[in-house]
């Protein structure tokens, strides 16, 4: 079940006790164009991954997601995914490209990953390229 509200920093720290990026404190997310019209009603959705076996730019990932009939998830959806499937982020980084936050003059997206034995909720920069092994969390366009 996805509740469409970005939790406050204290709530995020309770949900991800290992590590939440300090950049979340005060971050304001803005949906990308492909996600502007997404319904914000609490509902269940089915998640899938798009996996690319090469290093790719941000634009290339978004184009590939669109060509497969998906849309990238929003941060609220990523957080719900992390709560339902907490073991997934131990396997690979999981990225939500549906909304961007402007932080210190650059744009960032929500990402789940691990740091040693800690579950992390991070905000990586999107100016570079995405590495092999990232999973881009998506849902069907109708969702």
C-alpha positions as CSV (number, residue, x, y, z in Angstrom):
1,X,0.0,0.0,0.0
2,X,1.5,3.4,-1.0
3,X,0.7,6.5,0.9
4,X,1.6,9.6,-1.1
5,X,3.4,11.8,1.4
6,X,7.1,12.2,1.8
7,X,7.8,11.4,5.4
8,X,9.6,13.9,7.7
9,X,13.2,13.2,8.5
10,X,12.4,11.8,12.0
11,X,9.9,9.4,10.5
12,X,12.5,8.3,7.8
13,X,15.0,7.7,10.5
14,X,12.6,5.4,12.3
15,X,11.8,3.5,9.1
16,X,15.4,3.3,8.0
17,X,17.3,3.1,11.3
18,X,20.7,2.3,9.6
19,X,21.2,5.5,7.6
20,X,19.1,8.2,5.9
21,X,21.0,10.8,3.9
22,X,21.0,14.1,5.7
23,X,20.1,15.7,2.3
24,X,16.5,14.4,2.8
25,X,16.1,17.0,5.6
26,X,14.2,19.8,3.9
27,X,14.5,18.3,0.4
28,X,11.5,19.1,-1.8
29,X,10.7,16.6,-4.5
30,X,9.2,17.6,-7.9
31,X,7.9,14.9,-10.2
32,X,9.4,14.6,-13.6
33,X,7.1,15.3,-16.6
34,X,6.2,11.6,-17.0
35,X,5.0,11.4,-13.4
36,X,3.2,14.8,-13.0
37,X,-0.3,13.3,-13.5
38,X,0.1,10.3,-11.2
39,X,-2.8,9.8,-8.8
40,X,-1.9,10.5,-5.2
41,X,-4.6,8.4,-3.8
42,X,-3.5,5.7,-1.3
43,X,-3.5,2.4,-3.2
44,X,-1.7,-0.8,-4.0
45,X,0.6,-1.0,-7.0
46,X,2.8,-3.7,-8.5
47,X,6.5,-3.0,-8.8
48,X,9.0,-4.2,-11.4
49,X,12.6,-3.5,-12.2
50,X,14.2,-2.2,-15.3
51,X,17.8,-3.5,-15.4
52,X,20.3,-2.3,-18.0
53,X,23.6,-4.3,-18.5
54,X,25.6,-1.2,-19.4
55,X,26.6,2.1,-18.0
56,X,24.0,4.6,-19.1
57,X,23.0,8.3,-18.8
58,X,20.0,9.5,-16.9
59,X,18.2,10.3,-20.1
60,X,18.9,6.9,-21.6
61,X,17.4,5.1,-18.5
62,X,14.3,7.3,-18.7
63,X,13.9,6.6,-22.4
64,X,14.3,2.8,-21.9
65,X,11.7,2.8,-19.1
66,X,9.2,4.7,-21.3
67,X,9.8,2.4,-24.3
68,X,9.0,-0.7,-22.2
69,X,5.6,0.8,-21.1
70,X,6.6,1.7,-17.6
71,X,7.0,4.9,-15.6
72,X,9.6,5.4,-12.9
73,X,8.4,5.3,-9.3
74,X,8.1,8.3,-7.0
75,X,10.0,8.5,-3.7
76,X,6.9,7.6,-1.7
77,X,6.5,4.4,-3.8
78,X,10.2,3.6,-3.2
79,X,9.8,3.9,0.6
80,X,6.7,1.7,0.5
81,X,8.7,-0.9,-1.6
82,X,11.5,-0.8,0.9
83,X,9.1,-1.5,3.8
84,X,7.4,-4.4,2.0
85,X,10.7,-5.9,0.6
86,X,13.4,-4.9,3.0
87,X,15.9,-7.5,1.8
88,X,15.9,-6.4,-1.8
89,X,18.3,-3.5,-1.1
90,X,20.9,-5.9,0.2
91,X,21.2,-7.3,-3.3
92,X,21.7,-4.1,-5.5
93,X,21.0,-0.4,-5.5
94,X,17.4,0.4,-6.2
95,X,16.7,3.8,-7.8
96,X,13.5,5.9,-8.0
97,X,13.7,8.3,-11.0
98,X,10.1,9.6,-10.9
99,X,10.8,12.7,-8.9
100,X,13.9,15.0,-8.4
101,X,15.0,17.1,-5.4
102,X,17.1,20.2,-5.9
103,X,19.8,20.0,-3.2
104,X,22.8,22.4,-3.1
105,X,22.4,23.4,-6.8
106,X,22.2,19.9,-8.1
107,X,19.4,17.4,-8.7
108,X,19.1,14.1,-6.8
109,X,16.8,11.1,-6.8
110,X,15.8,8.6,-4.1
111,X,17.9,5.4,-3.9
112,X,18.0,2.4,-1.6
113,X,21.3,0.6,-1.1
114,X,23.5,-0.9,1.5
115,X,26.7,0.2,3.1
116,X,28.3,-2.9,4.6
117,X,25.7,-4.2,7.0
118,X,23.5,-1.0,7.0
119,X,20.3,-0.4,5.0
120,X,20.5,3.1,3.5
121,X,18.1,5.6,1.9
122,X,20.2,8.0,-0.1
123,X,19.9,10.9,-2.5
124,X,22.6,10.4,-5.2
125,X,23.3,13.1,-7.8
126,X,21.8,12.5,-11.3
127,X,24.4,14.4,-13.2
128,X,26.7,11.5,-13.9
129,X,26.0,8.0,-15.4
130,X,24.3,5.1,-13.8
131,X,26.4,2.1,-13.2
132,X,25.9,-1.5,-14.2
133,X,23.9,-3.4,-11.5
134,X,21.4,-0.6,-10.6
135,X,17.8,-1.6,-10.5
136,X,15.4,1.1,-11.6
137,X,12.1,0.6,-9.8
138,X,9.1,1.1,-12.1
139,X,5.4,0.5,-12.4
140,X,3.1,0.1,-15.5
141,X,2.1,3.5,-16.9
142,X,-1.5,3.0,-15.9
143,X,-0.6,2.8,-12.2
